């Protein structure tokens, strides 16, 4: 998802990443629980909230000088034919 240069690594950035990870994991757990309970509307709302949260995090990351986000083309895997 992201690479953090060691020269730009800061305790504040590390804390922020930890908080974002905790929040995202909470969304995942809530989605799993709502899915098992077959509560479709709350599950859908949680999914939308998780997507909006992720968009805000990536928006911030793009604007930040401390975090490097690779482009989509860097993340594509090439098929290997044997």
C-alpha positions as CSV (number, residue, x, y, z in Angstrom):
1,X,0.0,0.0,0.0
2,X,2.6,2.5,0.9
3,X,6.3,2.9,1.5
4,X,7.7,5.2,4.1
5,X,11.2,6.6,3.6
6,X,13.3,6.1,6.7
7,X,14.6,9.7,6.4
8,X,11.0,11.0,6.7
9,X,9.8,8.4,9.3
10,X,8.5,10.1,12.4
11,X,6.8,8.9,15.6
12,X,3.7,11.0,14.7
13,X,3.4,9.3,11.3
14,X,3.8,5.9,12.9
15,X,1.1,6.7,15.5
16,X,-1.3,7.9,12.7
17,X,-0.7,4.7,10.7
18,X,-1.4,2.7,13.8
19,X,-4.7,4.6,14.4
20,X,-5.8,4.2,10.7
21,X,-5.0,0.5,10.8
22,X,-7.0,0.1,14.1
23,X,-10.0,1.9,12.6
24,X,-9.9,-0.1,9.4
25,X,-9.7,-3.3,11.4
26,X,-12.7,-2.3,13.4
27,X,-14.7,-1.7,10.2
28,X,-13.7,-5.2,9.0
29,X,-14.8,-6.8,12.3
30,X,-18.1,-4.9,12.3
31,X,-18.7,-5.9,8.7
32,X,-18.0,-9.6,9.6
33,X,-20.3,-9.5,12.6
34,X,-23.2,-7.7,10.7
35,X,-22.8,-10.2,7.9
36,X,-23.1,-13.2,10.2
37,X,-26.2,-11.6,11.8
38,X,-27.6,-11.1,8.3
39,X,-28.3,-7.4,8.9
40,X,-28.1,-6.1,5.4
41,X,-28.8,-2.4,5.8
42,X,-26.3,-1.8,8.7
43,X,-23.8,-4.0,6.7
44,X,-24.2,-1.8,3.6
45,X,-23.9,1.4,5.7
46,X,-20.7,0.1,7.3
47,X,-19.3,-0.9,3.9
48,X,-20.0,2.7,2.6
49,X,-18.5,4.2,5.7
50,X,-15.3,2.1,5.4
51,X,-15.0,3.1,1.7
52,X,-15.4,6.8,2.6
53,X,-12.8,6.4,5.4
54,X,-10.3,4.8,3.0
55,X,-10.8,7.5,0.4
56,X,-10.0,10.2,3.0
57,X,-6.9,8.3,4.2
58,X,-5.6,8.0,0.6
59,X,-6.5,11.6,-0.1
60,X,-4.4,12.7,2.9
61,X,-1.6,10.3,1.9
62,X,-1.4,11.8,-1.6
63,X,-1.2,15.3,-0.2
64,X,1.4,14.3,2.4
65,X,5.1,14.6,1.8
66,X,5.8,11.8,4.3
67,X,4.1,8.9,2.5
68,X,4.9,7.4,-0.9
69,X,2.0,5.8,-2.6
70,X,2.9,3.8,-5.7
71,X,0.9,4.3,-8.8
72,X,-1.5,1.6,-10.0
73,X,0.8,0.7,-12.8
74,X,3.6,-0.1,-10.3
75,X,1.2,-2.5,-8.5
76,X,0.1,-4.5,-11.5
77,X,1.5,-8.0,-11.7
78,X,2.6,-9.4,-15.0
79,X,1.3,-12.8,-16.1
80,X,4.0,-15.4,-16.5
81,X,3.5,-18.0,-19.2
82,X,5.4,-21.3,-18.9
